[in-house]
Amino acid sequence: MAVEAAETGKEHAVALESAGKMAISAEMGAALFVAKGCIQCHQHDGIALSKPLVEFGPDLTDYDGSAAFLHSWLADPAAVKAVAQMPDLELSAAEIDQLSAFLTAVPFHHL
């Protein structure tokens, strides 16, 4: 019984650590959403005062696509859609992970 409680405690600690890392990653993704210029064409209600300069890209507040698609799209939009209007932002794998964490966070929170 004590071993089971210890294992459950370890699993809980790992889950909390994982959730904390995801929250940090999502916050970094929100910062990248602004820094990389996503906000110029896209809206996301998780970013205070997020109004695109140009009504060009979709509102990403409630992004509901797959994480795999999002990773492919952010890595090379033209490889996914030859006539993509979104530029290749030359994002690193870590930046893609962070933006993906932000865009897929449920529920989002205003930053």
Buried (B, 14 or more C-beta within 10 A) or exposed (E): EEEEEEEEEEEEEEEEEEEEEEEEBBBBBBBBBBEBEBBEBBBBEBBEEBEBEEEEBEEBBEBEEEEEEBBBBBBEBEEEEEEEEBEEBEBEEEBBBBBBBBBBBEEBEEB
